[in-house]
Structure formats: C-alpha cells, structure tokens
Amino acid sequence: MLPLSILGWILIGGLAGWAASKLMKRADSMGLLLNIVVGVIGGLVGGFLLAWIGVNVDEGGWIFSFLTCLGGACILLWLMSLINTKQSS
C-alpha cells in the first residue's frame, strides 16, 4: 500500500478535524484551517499511540488513517478543553 501524500494528509486531516470538532462540540469555535491542523496533529498523536501499543499503522489505508486522525483529534480537543478549563478557574 502506498503511503499518503501531503495532499492526502491535508484532506484526511481536514475531514477528521471537522468530524472531531462536531463530536467534541467545538465546531462553532473552529474554522477550516484549524480543523486541518487539529486533524493532522491528531493523526500524529493517534499514529504514535497506536504504534506504541503495537498496532501496525503503516498498512492501514485511507479508512484506517481517517479513524486514526479522528481518534487523535478527539484526544487533542479533549486535552485542549482540559487546559482551557484549568485556565478559566
């Protein structure tokens, strides 16, 4: 299976970031660029965590990459909400 190109990461990251913002109820505060950034960083976080527990992330394909980005983006948004909550207190 071929690795994803930069454009593939941007597309999958954008979709995953958007879906994560909807799931985590953050859609009102995020725009297109932030959705892409959260999705791509979420892909890095998700890929790192899956590799850390022994999952082969290299041969997953587009759907697996999307789910990895989505999971990582949700974790990232959750951590951001914890930081924002602590700063508000």
C-alpha positions, 0 to 999 in steps of 0.5 A: 500500500502506498503511503499518503501524500501531503495532499492526502494528509491535508484532506484526511486531516481536514475531514477528521478535524471537522468530524472531531470538532462536531463530536467534541462540540467545538465546531462553532469555535473552529474554522477550516484551517484549524480543523486541518491542523487539529486533524493532522496533529491528531493523526500524529498523536493517534499514529504514535499511540497506536504504534506504541501499543503495537498496532501496525499503522503503516498498512492501514489505508485511507479508512484506517488513517481517517479513524486514526486522525479522528481518534487523535483529534478527539484526544487533542480537543479533549486535552485542549478543553482540559487546559482551557478549563484549568485556565478559566478557574 
